[in-house]
Amino acid sequence: MPGVEAGKGQPAYVRTYNGIRPAGQEEEPILKIMRSAERTIAANDLVGVIPAAGLATRLSPLPCSKELYPIGLSHASEADPARPKAAGHYLLEKMRLGGVTKAYVVLRKQKWDIPGYWGDGSGLGMNLAYLVLDTSPGVPFTIDHAYPFVQHATIAFGFPDILFDPQDAFLQLIASHHSSNAEVTLGLFPVHRPENVDMVDIDSRGKVRQIMIQPSATPLRHSWAIAVWKPVFTQFLHEKVASLRERAEARPEVSVGQILQLAVEAGLNVNSAIVSRSPYVDIGTPEGLISAMRHAMDSERSDLAKPSSDCSGVL
């Protein structure tokens, strides 16, 4: 753990996830256990967490969960006919390319079509498991539902209703995360309408200085859509969700971006990597859904549906 140098005659300090403490003072038990666990867990213990508990109110009514809405076509091989490709398939295949072989999909009870469609994940070359909750006041609460199963793992996170390029976005992000001492690494994308998203302020080395939640105007140019983080952030999110849980019904929905901003303020090392030259598309709105389907049709016409690292499209 990096130290904080003190003046002559003054005690040295060490940095923790929630500030600094005197070097001689015992670290909080839970953090001590977590730091030890991080040292002993293999670097390839990478687990995906995918939130799928939303109601898709902006698109209602839908014939299926929005994560399964057909966006494009999938070609298993040249000999096989094209088959419909569900929205969430794009996220899972990019996670798999990045080395994520197991993932938890967190969903609400009404969305049984998701496990019915993806099953155990073998069709994607992954091992999928499903965690079910009754209701969720926000994505951080949905993520935290996986806490007992993933608290000691490195997490790869993405939204199954957000489509993005390139194919190797997670591969880039995970490589950047492992090459740094960051506790969270955010995958950044250019944005044209900052008032609808979380804008990320970074320094010249990619370190996150601030996350601005849906600013009406800003000179910032990038938002985040995917992330990789260490167990220390999983614990941080767990504690914040616990403190919010009693008040959740009486306050507006809390976003992951707000939790990330709290982590920055608390001193966690939050880094970033620009993984794309193209904006992502959120299919959670009618406009986004139309845009995604249009891109998919264009890709089919120009034979660009095959995996590629090209950033010219969305899919």
GUPAZA-825174 format. One line per 2 residues: number of its first residue (from 1); for each residue x, y, z of N, C-alpha, C. Coordinates in steps of 0.001 Angstrom, whole numbers. Example, Ala and Ser with C-alpha at 12.3 -4.5 7.8 and 13.67 -1.06 7.14 Angstrom:
2
1 = 13190/-5690/7800/12300/-4500/7800/13200/-3300/7800; 12850/-2250/7080/13670/-1060/7140/12900/30/7870
***
This chain:
315
1 = 859/-1197/0/0/0/0/891/1242/0; 681/2181/-873/1571/3334/-956/1546/4166/309
3 = 2708/4665/688/2790/5482/1882/2642/6948/1579; 2385/7744/2599/2305/9196/2495/3404/9748/3375
5 = 4376/10395/2758/5551/10840/3486/5202/11935/4471; 5788/11887/5655/5532/12889/6685/6772/13736/6911
7 = 6556/14865/7540/7666/15729/7879/8477/15158/9027; 9627/15727/9287/10508/15239/10331/9798/15323/11678
9 = 9853/14214/12422/9235/14192/13746/7754/13913/13719; 7171/13777/12526/5741/13503/12410/5530/12057/11991
11 = 4413/11441/12382/4179/10048/12007/3904/9921/10517; 4365/8817/9924/4061/8533/8518/2628/8051/8413
13 = 2055/8239/7243/680/7825/7007/647/6897/5808; -376/6079/5766/-608/5243/4594/-1992/5559/4061
15 = -2160/5419/2741/-3420/5736/2094/-4342/4524/2107; -5609/4751/2395/-6620/3701/2350/-7709/4131/1392
17 = -8694/3244/1165/-9731/3578/194/-10600/4744/648; -10620/5025/1954/-11475/6105/2444/-10673/7207/3136
19 = -9438/7397/2688/-8647/8478/3256/-7250/8003/3613; -6672/8567/4672/-5367/8145/5141/-5459/7853/6628
21 = -4501/7040/7131/-4477/6722/8557/-3020/6666/8992; -2708/6886/10281/-1332/6755/10769/-801/5353/10499
23 = 491/5263/10160/1077/3981/9785/963/2952/10900; 980/3389/12130/917/2449/13234/-481/2022/13609
25 = -1481/2660/13018/-2869/2355/13366/-3358/1152/12571; -4057/256/13258/-4553/-948/12619/-5579/-612/11536
27 = -5448/-1266/10367/-6408/-1062/9298/-7744/-1689/9667; -8830/-1117/9128/-10146/-1673/9372/-10150/-3158/9012
29 = -10737/-4022/9865/-10687/-5469/9623/-11174/-5890/8243; -12290/-5311/7795/-12829/-5727/6503/-11870/-5396/5375
31 = -11203/-4234/5442/-10246/-3858/4402/-8993/-4706/4472; -8578/-5062/5697/-7405/-5912/5866/-7626/-7263/5209
33 = -8830/-7811/5417/-9180/-9095/4806/-9216/-8968/3292; -9806/-7857/2808/-9926/-7665/1363/-8575/-7505/689
35 = -7670/-6743/1306/-6348/-6559/714/-5634/-7906/618; -5765/-8719/1660/-5158/-10044/1643/-5762/-10898/547
37 = -7089/-10818/399/-7768/-11608/-627/-7313/-11185/-2018; -7139/-9876/-2225/-6716/-9384/-3538/-5345/-9918/-3906
39 = -4479/-10091/-2910/-3131/-10586/-3186/-3129/-12065/-3540; -4112/-12817/-3032/-4104/-14265/-3222/-4974/-14720/-4387
41 = -5913/-13895/-4831/-6784/-14289/-5941/-6026/-14149/-7256; -6155/-15130/-8097/-5459/-15110/-9387/-5964/-13967/-10241
43 = -5061/-13445/-11081/-5419/-12300/-11919/-6519/-12647/-12909; -6645/-13941/-13258/-7663/-14312/-14235/-9004/-14629/-13596
45 = -9172/-14346/-12301/-10462/-14552/-11646/-11354/-13361/-11972; -11794/-13345/-13209/-12536/-12221/-13764/-13984/-12651/-13952
47 = -14904/-11901/-13361/-16315/-12273/-13384/-17131/-11107/-13937; -18025/-11403/-14862/-18909/-10382/-15382/-20127/-10200/-14492
49 = -20566/-8963/-14339/-21818/-8648/-13657/-22652/-7803/-14614; -23867/-8282/-14896/-24713/-7655/-15904/-26073/-7338/-15292
51 = -26411/-6064/-15151/-27714/-5702/-14579/-28828/-5809/-15618; -29879/-6547/-15274/-30995/-6718/-16213/-32314/-6692/-15455
53 = -32420/-5773/-14491/-33620/-5718/-13654/-34529/-4546/-14004; -34177/-3805/-15047/-34972/-2635/-15414/-36311/-2998/-16013
55 = -37217/-2015/-16008/-38578/-2228/-16510/-38777/-1766/-17951; -37760/-1089/-18511/-37855/-582/-19892/-39100/276/-20088
57 = -39381/1161/-19137/-40597/1972/-19202/-40608/2902/-20408; -39433/3307/-20880/-39383/4224/-22029/-39723/3516/-23336
59 = -39721/2174/-23308/-40019/1410/-24516/-41302/600/-24413; -41946/636/-23285/-43136/-200/-23065/-44270/200/-24017
61 = -45072/-820/-24422/-44909/-2243/-24106/-43973/-2938/-25092; -43242/-3951/-24610/-42358/-4745/-25452/-42794/-6211/-25399
63 = -42549/-6960/-26460/-42933/-8384/-26456/-41959/-9266/-25690; -40833/-8678/-25259/-39816/-9443/-24543/-38996/-8471/-23716
65 = -38111/-8987/-22876/-37176/-8119/-22152/-36327/-7366/-23166; -36038/-6095/-22869/-35307/-5300/-23863/-33915/-5867/-24133
67 = -33338/-6593/-23152/-32025/-7200/-23340/-32046/-8277/-24428; -33238/-8772/-24748/-33389/-9817/-25767/-33983/-9295/-27060
69 = -34221/-7996/-27134/-34845/-7448/-28338/-33916/-7680/-29537; -34417/-8248/-30627/-33552/-8512/-31784/-33084/-7206/-32425
71 = -31781/-7078/-32552/-31199/-5867/-33132/-30611/-6143/-34505; -29836/-7207/-34616/-29189/-7527/-35880/-29277/-9004/-36158
73 = -28334/-9512/-36931/-28281/-10920/-37276/-26937/-11504/-36883; -26962/-12762/-36491/-25750/-13461/-36073/-25458/-14587/-37054
75 = -24181/-14743/-37403/-23757/-15799/-38313/-22816/-16728/-37557; -23288/-17928/-37202/-22420/-18877/-36507/-21281/-19329/-37419
77 = -21574/-19498/-38681/-20571/-19858/-39686/-21136/-19517/-41050; -20274/-19579/-42054/-20723/-19262/-43404/-21784/-20239/-43887
79 = -21732/-21475/-43372/-22686/-22488/-43815/-24041/-22357/-43133; -24080/-21719/-41961/-25330/-21592/-41216/-26094/-20350/-41648
81 = -27404/-20414/-41611/-28195/-19223/-41948/-28091/-18165/-40853; -28336/-16925/-41225/-28315/-15842/-40249/-29474/-16004/-39276
83 = -29219/-15687/-38018/-30250/-15786/-36980/-30344/-14442/-36254; -31514/-14133/-35688/-31653/-12877/-34937/-30640/-12806/-33795
85 = -30120/-11610/-33593/-29125/-11381/-32550/-29701/-10421/-31518; -29830/-10905/-30283/-30428/-10109/-29214/-29499/-8987/-28784
87 = -30075/-7910/-28274/-29294/-6738/-27870/-28182/-7103/-26898; -28501/-7890/-25865/-27500/-8230/-24862/-26395/-9122/-25365
89 = -26612/-9763/-26517/-25592/-10644/-27098/-24315/-9870/-27407; -24460/-8622/-27837/-23294/-7818/-28203/-22370/-7593/-27013
91 = -22955/-7309/-25850/-22145/-7123/-24649/-21442/-8417/-24257; -22191/-9518/-24253/-21615/-10789/-23818/-20474/-11235/-24727
93 = -20614/-11070/-26040/-19551/-11519/-26921/-18295/-10655/-26766; -18466/-9388/-26452/-17303/-8532/-26238/-16635/-8863/-24906
95 = -17436/-9179/-23879/-16853/-9646/-22620/-16051/-10925/-22844; -16642/-11852/-23602/-15970/-13134/-23849/-14657/-12918/-24571
97 = -14631/-12035/-25555/-13398/-11735/-26270/-12348/-11146/-25334; -12811/-10437/-24304/-11891/-9858/-23330/-11384/-10842/-22293
99 = -11863/-12083/-22349/-11388/-13092/-21417/-12347/-13419/-20294; -13541/-12845/-20324/-14542/-13119/-19293/-15278/-14393/-19686
101 = -15130/-15452/-18886/-15763/-16729/-19227/-16952/-17056/-18328; -17135/-16289/-17256/-18298/-16510/-16385/-18888/-15169/-15985
103 = -20204/-15156/-15852/-20877/-13905/-15533/-22179/-14183/-14799; -22573/-13222/-13973/-23857/-13242/-13291/-24769/-12208/-13936
105 = -25951/-12645/-14338/-26969/-11743/-14851/-27971/-11536/-13724; -28152/-10279/-13295/-29047/-9973/-12179/-30350/-9440/-12755
107 = -31449/-10158/-12493/-32717/-9784/-13100/-33848/-9817/-12085; -34977/-9230/-12458/-36149/-9275/-11596/-37030/-10456/-12007
109 = -37957/-10828/-11128/-38723/-12059/-11301/-39487/-12122/-12614; -39958/-10983/-13104/-40796/-11003/-14301/-40029/-11310/-15587
111 = -38692/-11361/-15527/-37896/-11451/-16753/-37302/-12846/-16954; -38170/-13853/-16846/-37704/-15232/-16989/-37312/-15565/-18428
113 = -37682/-14716/-19374/-37306/-15011/-20757/-35790/-14916/-20964; -35098/-14175/-20093/-33641/-14031/-20250/-32922/-15349/-19998
115 = -33090/-16001/-18835/-32446/-17319/-18677/-33001/-18356/-19642; -34270/-18189/-20039/-34829/-19119/-21013/-34137/-19020/-22358
117 = -33664/-17837/-22701/-33017/-17614/-23997/-31528/-17964/-23960; -30799/-17452/-22963/-29350/-17666/-22911/-28956/-18966/-22231
119 = -29831/-19516/-21388/-29517/-20761/-20719/-28243/-20672/-19909; -27408/-21693/-20004/-26176/-21722/-19213/-25037/-20935/-19851
121 = -25292/-20340/-21003/-24282/-19519/-21662/-23367/-20267/-22605; -23559/-21596/-22722/-22641/-22386/-23550/-22673/-21951/-25015
123 = -23829/-21447/-25470/-23912/-20974/-26846/-23062/-19745/-27106; -22666/-19075/-26036/-21813/-17891/-26131/-20374/-18203/-25733
125 = -20116/-19460/-25369/-18783/-19821/-24889/-18524/-19325/-23486; -19591/-19134/-22703/-19465/-18619/-21343/-20243/-19506/-20377
127 = -19996/-19292/-19090/-20795/-19885/-18032/-21624/-18778/-17403; -22945/-18854/-17576/-23834/-17826/-17048/-24630/-18366/-15870
129 = -24815/-17518/-14869/-25694/-17817/-13742/-26610/-16620/-13550; -27740/-16846/-12916/-28759/-15802/-12800/-29109/-15575/-11335
131 = -29157/-14304/-10955/-29545/-13900/-9608/-30842/-13108/-9731; -31805/-13430/-8905/-33148/-12875/-9047/-33501/-12018/-7844
133 = -34065/-10836/-8115/-34549/-9985/-7038/-35982/-9547/-7323; -36671/-9123/-6278/-38072/-8711/-6436/-38181/-7362/-7121
135 = -37370/-6417/-6666/-37406/-5069/-7219/-36067/-4396/-6953; -35768/-3359/-7691/-34516/-2639/-7504/-34754/-1147/-7746
137 = -34367/-308/-6779/-34542/1138/-6967/-33465/1787/-7833; -32517/1003/-8316/-31472/1565/-9155/-30405/533/-9460
139 = -29589/808/-10482/-28571/-149/-10917/-27579/-496/-9810; -27115/460/-8958/-26206/55/-7887/-26788/-1031/-6984
141 = -28086/-978/-6722/-28740/-1993/-5902/-28767/-3333/-6641; -28963/-3273/-7955/-28951/-4493/-8756/-27572/-5138/-8725
143 = -26530/-4343/-8923/-25154/-4861/-8868/-24871/-5476/-7506; -25287/-4785/-6456/-24979/-5241/-5104/-25647/-6568/-4778
145 = -26696/-6922/-5505/-27348/-8214/-5277/-26389/-9368/-5553; -25360/-9127/-6348/-24360/-10156/-6654/-23230/-10192/-5636
147 = -23228/-9285/-4675/-22122/-9144/-3737/-21683/-10447/-3076; -22597/-11272/-2540/-22136/-12504/-1878/-21377/-13454/-2802
149 = -21586/-13319/-4100/-20994/-14246/-5060/-19715/-13711/-5702; -19512/-12395/-5669/-18406/-11807/-6432/-17504/-10903/-5595
151 = -17683/-10886/-4280/-16994/-9876/-3478/-15471/-9972/-3534; -14925/-11115/-3898/-13467/-11270/-3955/-12937/-11358/-5379
153 = -13767/-11091/-6364/-13360/-11218/-7763/-13117/-9855/-8395; -12374/-9844/-9483/-12288/-8665/-10333/-13526/-8657/-11219
155 = -14211/-7526/-11268/-15497/-7435/-11957/-15341/-6756/-13311; -15947/-7361/-14325/-16133/-6707/-15628/-17610/-6345/-15715
157 = -17891/-5086/-15978/-19269/-4595/-15915/-19660/-3905/-17212; -20901/-4143/-17623/-21444/-3443/-18770/-22959/-3492/-18745
159 = -23579/-2613/-19526/-25040/-2546/-19614/-25498/-3327/-20841; -26413/-4289/-20686/-26822/-5106/-21829/-27713/-4389/-22833
161 = -28117/-3159/-22520/-28920/-2380/-23468/-28122/-1240/-24081; -26799/-1302/-23949/-25924/-314/-24583/-25026/-1041/-25578
163 = -25044/-575/-26812/-24255/-1180/-27884/-23088/-272/-28237; -21941/-882/-28506/-20741/-82/-28735/-19745/-856/-29584
165 = -18823/-142/-30146/-17660/-656/-30841/-16427/-193/-30049; -15282/-830/-30290/-15001/-1953/-31173/-15229/-3296/-30483
167 = -15011/-4382/-31221/-15180/-5708/-30652/-14243/-5945/-29466; -13038/-5380/-29531/-12047/-5649/-28482/-12057/-4601/-27371
169 = -13195/-3921/-27172/-13247/-2868/-26153/-12892/-3411/-24762; -13448/-4540/-24384/-13130/-5114/-23071/-11699/-5619/-23020
171 = -11206/-6133/-24120/-9813/-6574/-24170/-8879/-5404/-23878; -9153/-4260/-24500/-8367/-3054/-24230/-8486/-2629/-22772
173 = -9723/-2611/-22283/-9985/-2112/-20933/-9328/-2985/-19872; -9451/-4287/-20015/-8877/-5208/-19031/-7359/-5128/-19051
175 = -6771/-5003/-20236/-5315/-4855/-20332/-4862/-3576/-19643; -5587/-2489/-19858/-5252/-1224/-19204/-5374/-1338/-17686
177 = -6420/-2014/-17233/-6641/-2172/-15793/-5512/-2967/-15151; -5107/-4064/-15771/-4068/-4915/-15194/-2687/-4265/-15254
179 = -2502/-3305/-16157/-1190/-2659/-16281/-1031/-1474/-15340; -2076/-1159/-14594/-2030/-23/-13668/-2344/-501/-12257
181 = -2274/418/-11315/-2658/92/-9937/-4047/625/-9616; -4838/863/-10668/-6187/1406/-10476/-7084/399/-9771
183 = -7992/935/-8969/-8998/91/-8333/-10270/21/-9177; -10466/1025/-10019/-11544/1030/-11009/-10971/1585/-12310
185 = -11294/953/-13428/-10918/1496/-14734/-12176/1590/-15583; -12442/2788/-16085/-13638/3045/-16877/-13305/3048/-18371
187 = -14141/2420/-19165/-13992/2461/-20607/-14748/3654/-21161; -14034/4550/-21839/-14605/5819/-22287/-14962/5809/-23767
189 = -16021/6567/-24080/-16535/6707/-25437/-16841/8180/-25696; -16658/8652/-26923/-17040/10033/-27234/-18552/10193/-27161
191 = -18988/11397/-26839/-20411/11671/-26638/-20781/12969/-27341; -21966/12988/-27964/-22454/14197/-28622/-23489/14948/-27784
193 = -24174/14247/-26864/-25232/14875/-26060/-24947/14643/-24577; -24109/15459/-23978/-23691/15235/-22586/-24822/15353/-21573
195 = -25903/16033/-21927/-26984/16246/-20961/-27717/14951/-20610; -27446/13876/-21352/-28137/12613/-21106/-27282/11555/-20429
197 = -26004/11844/-20180/-25087/10801/-19720/-24153/11336/-18627; -23299/10436/-18115/-22259/10815/-17157/-21006/11208/-17928
199 = -20547/12437/-17754/-19340/12897/-18423/-18151/12752/-17483; -17011/12341/-18049/-15851/11990/-17234/-14719/12980/-17486
201 = -14254/13597/-16404/-13125/14526/-16452/-11866/13760/-16067; -10880/13727/-16974/-9651/12983/-16724/-8437/13883/-16898
203 = -7324/13489/-16270/-6089/14227/-16476/-5333/13624/-17665; -4116/14097/-17897/-3362/13677/-19078/-2976/12203/-19044
205 = -2998/11593/-17858/-2648/10177/-17722/-3876/9275/-17663; -5061/9861/-17765/-6277/9067/-17735/-6902/8913/-16370
207 = -6298/9495/-15350/-6871/9397/-14009/-8150/10235/-13935; -9193/9659/-13355/-10486/10339/-13290/-10476/11361/-12160
209 = -10783/12604/-12527/-10850/13673/-11526/-12272/13928/-11052; -13225/13715/-11951/-14617/13974/-11592/-15540/13289/-12599
211 = -16705/12889/-12118/-17765/12385/-12989/-18957/13323/-12845; -19304/13973/-13926/-20412/14922/-13919/-21668/14212/-14424
213 = -22720/14241/-13623/-23941/13518/-13947/-24857/14397/-14804; -24994/14018/-16062/-25892/14680/-17008/-25796/16208/-16954
215 = -24607/16761/-17207/-24471/18219/-17188/-25197/18870/-18359; -25793/20024/-18123/-26502/20724/-19200/-25538/21271/-20243
217 = -24314/21612/-19799/-23275/22093/-20714/-21917/21766/-20109; -20986/21327/-20937/-19656/20971/-20451/-18682/20906/-21616
219 = -17408/21242/-21384/-16400/21061/-22436/-15911/19616/-22526; -16320/18771/-21590/-15881/17380/-21586/-16442/16653/-22806
221 = -15709/15627/-23251/-16073/14969/-24501/-16328/13466/-24364; -16094/12888/-23196/-16213/11441/-23072/-17114/11032/-21912
223 = -17828/9943/-22140/-18614/9293/-21098/-18108/7862/-20938; -18571/7179/-19910/-18174/5790/-19705/-19373/4879/-19955
225 = -19109/3633/-20355/-20193/2672/-20562/-19821/1271/-20082; -18533/1012/-19902/-18077/-277/-19386/-17027/-15/-18321
227 = -16789/-998/-17470/-15844/-797/-16375/-15270/-2127/-15913; -14099/-2040/-15300/-13479/-3165/-14612/-13055/-2649/-13249
229 = -13324/-3440/-12193/-12911/-2965/-10862/-12492/-4102/-9949; -11723/-3712/-8939/-11208/-4649/-7949/-12201/-4800/-6789
231 = -11959/-5807/-5920/-12871/-6032/-4798/-13061/-4828/-3885; -12081/-3944/-3814/-12225/-2800/-2915/-13387/-1907/-3349
233 = -13629/-1796/-4659/-14776/-1004/-5102/-16077/-1773/-4912; -16059/-3073/-5073/-17253/-3872/-4786/-17686/-3656/-3347
235 = -16702/-3621/-2431/-17011/-3386/-1026/-17504/-1961/-804; -16883/-1013/-1475/-17294/384/-1355/-18740/543/-1799
237 = -19078/-23/-2954/-20451/58/-3456/-21416/-626/-2491; -21015/-1764/-1953/-21860/-2504/-1012/-22192/-1657/207
239 = -21195/-958/730/-21420/-132/1915/-22294/1078/1589; -22088/1671/415/-22911/2820/33/-24371/2403/-194
241 = -24563/1265/-820/-25922/773/-1046/-26612/476/284; -25861/-94/1223/-26440/-383/2533/-26909/894/3222
243 = -26120/1965/3077/-26492/3229/3717/-27667/3905/3012; -27847/3601/1727/-28936/4193/949/-30225/3373/1002
245 = -30109/2114/1355/-31237/1202/1198/-32484/1659/1958; -32317/2125/3180/-33469/2531/3975/-34162/3767/3400
247 = -33397/4595/2679/-33955/5838/2142/-34275/5744/655; -34007/4580/48/-34089/4463/-1411/-35466/4799/-1958
249 = -36527/4417/-1247/-37870/4649/-1767/-38274/6111/-1699; -37564/6885/-892/-37954/8283/-692/-37075/9264/-1461
251 = -36162/8752/-2317/-35265/9640/-3041/-35178/9210/-4504; -34719/10094/-5393/-34601/9720/-6802/-33639/8547/-6980
253 = -33760/7890/-8114/-32902/6743/-8407/-31437/7143/-8367; -30624/6322/-7717/-29187/6551/-7618/-28507/5793/-8751
255 = -27586/6445/-9432/-26923/5834/-10578/-25554/5288/-10199; -25017/4435/-11060/-23651/3944/-10858/-22667/5103/-10937
257 = -22941/6066/-11824/-22069/7224/-11940/-21951/7994/-10637; -23036/8105/-9897/-22998/8800/-8607/-22150/8038/-7595
259 = -22234/6713/-7614/-21390/5909/-6727/-19922/6045/-7120; -19655/6068/-8413/-18276/6255/-8876/-17723/7613/-8449
261 = -18553/8653/-8523/-18106/9971/-8086/-17791/9971/-6592; -18606/9289/-5802/-18324/9161/-4371/-17008/8426/-4152
263 = -16720/7440/-4982/-15461/6709/-4866/-14272/7615/-5172; -14412/8464/-6200/-13352/9426/-6520/-13127/10357/-5322
265 = -14205/10863/-4754/-14108/11769/-3606/-13511/11083/-2387; -13728/9766/-2268/-13218/9021/-1117/-11757/8633/-1282
267 = -11181/8890/-2439/-9770/8621/-2636/-9444/7326/-3342; -10437/6588/-3828/-10124/5401/-4614/-9431/5810/-5903
269 = -8555/4954/-6373/-7829/5214/-7606/-8691/4794/-8789; -9368/5766/-9388/-10253/5509/-10524/-9558/6006/-11788
271 = -9305/5087/-12700/-8588/5415/-13924/-9518/5244/-15118; -9010/5481/-16307/-9842/5355/-17502/-8993/4952/-18694
273 = -9675/4457/-19701/-9042/4155/-20990/-10047/4484/-22080; -9637/5279/-23047/-10502/5560/-24199/-10452/4342/-25104
275 = -11569/3631/-25207/-11584/2351/-25923/-12245/2436/-27285; -12792/3586/-27641/-13506/3692/-28912/-13445/5104/-29465
277 = -13578/5199/-30773/-13693/6492/-31436/-15137/6796/-31814; -16046/5864/-31494/-17458/6018/-31861/-18326/6106/-30618
279 = -19363/6921/-30620/-20300/6961/-29487/-21033/5633/-29346; -21414/5328/-28123/-22248/4145/-27922/-23713/4493/-28169
281 = -24556/3462/-28256/-25982/3654/-28482/-26754/2976/-27360; -27624/3728/-26714/-28487/3209/-25653/-29827/2837/-26276
283 = -30164/1541/-26294/-31418/1134/-26930/-32611/1282/-25979; -32380/1862/-24807/-33457/2043/-23840/-34429/3149/-24193
285 = -34167/3853/-25295/-35083/4883/-25782/-35513/4520/-27193; -36683/4969/-27630/-37104/4676/-29013/-36085/5164/-30039
287 = -35507/6346/-29804/-34532/6888/-30743/-33290/6006/-30806; -32823/5558/-29632/-31648/4699/-29593/-31901/3354/-30245
289 = -33079/2801/-30023/-33424/1516/-30619/-33440/1613/-32140; -34032/2678/-32658/-34077/2871/-34111/-32666/3016/-34671
291 = -31823/3786/-33972/-30447/3988/-34419/-29675/2676/-34456; -29834/1862/-33395/-29126/580/-33339/-29565/-352/-34461
293 = -30853/-407/-34712/-31356/-1287/-35764/-30910/-806/-37140; -30839/499/-37320/-30378/1043/-38602/-28917/667/-38850
295 = -28094/793/-37792/-26685/423/-37929/-26542/-1067/-38238; -27367/-1891/-37579/-27296/-3327/-37823/-27645/-3657/-39278
297 = -28666/-2997/-39800/-29061/-3226/-41193/-27951/-2786/-42142; -27335/-1651/-41861/-26243/-1172/-42701/-25068/-2141/-42675
299 = -24796/-2685/-41478/-23692/-3634/-41349/-23954/-4895/-42152; -25209/-5360/-42131/-25544/-6549/-42901/-25365/-6291/-44394
301 = -25800/-5139/-44836/-25704/-4851/-46270/-24261/-4785/-46739; -23384/-4269/-45873/-21987/-4105/-46274/-21093/-5224/-45760
303 = -21720/-6289/-45242/-20990/-7470/-44761/-20020/-7120/-43642; -20450/-6195/-42756/-19619/-5804/-41627/-20089/-6427/-40322
305 = -20985/-7404/-40417/-21508/-8000/-39192/-20510/-8927/-38538; -19466/-9352/-39278/-18467/-10227/-38683/-17640/-9438/-37672
307 = -17082/-10128/-36575/-16292/-9421/-35575/-15160/-8640/-36202; -14994/-7408/-35756/-13975/-6523/-36293/-13602/-5500/-35259
309 = -12367/-5041/-35324/-11936/-3991/-34395/-12157/-2604/-34968; -12779/-2564/-36154/-13065/-1274/-36771/-14046/-480/-35933
311 = -13853/817/-35816/-14688/1661/-34980/-15682/2476/-35788; -15866/2145/-37061/-16685/2990/-37902/-18171/2864/-37634
313 = -18598/1768/-37028/-20006/1563/-36753/-20267/1443/-35274; -21475/1046/-34913/-21826/888/-33517/-21766/-570/-33112
315 = -22042/-1476/-34028/-22143/-2887/-33695/-20916/-3635/-34153
***
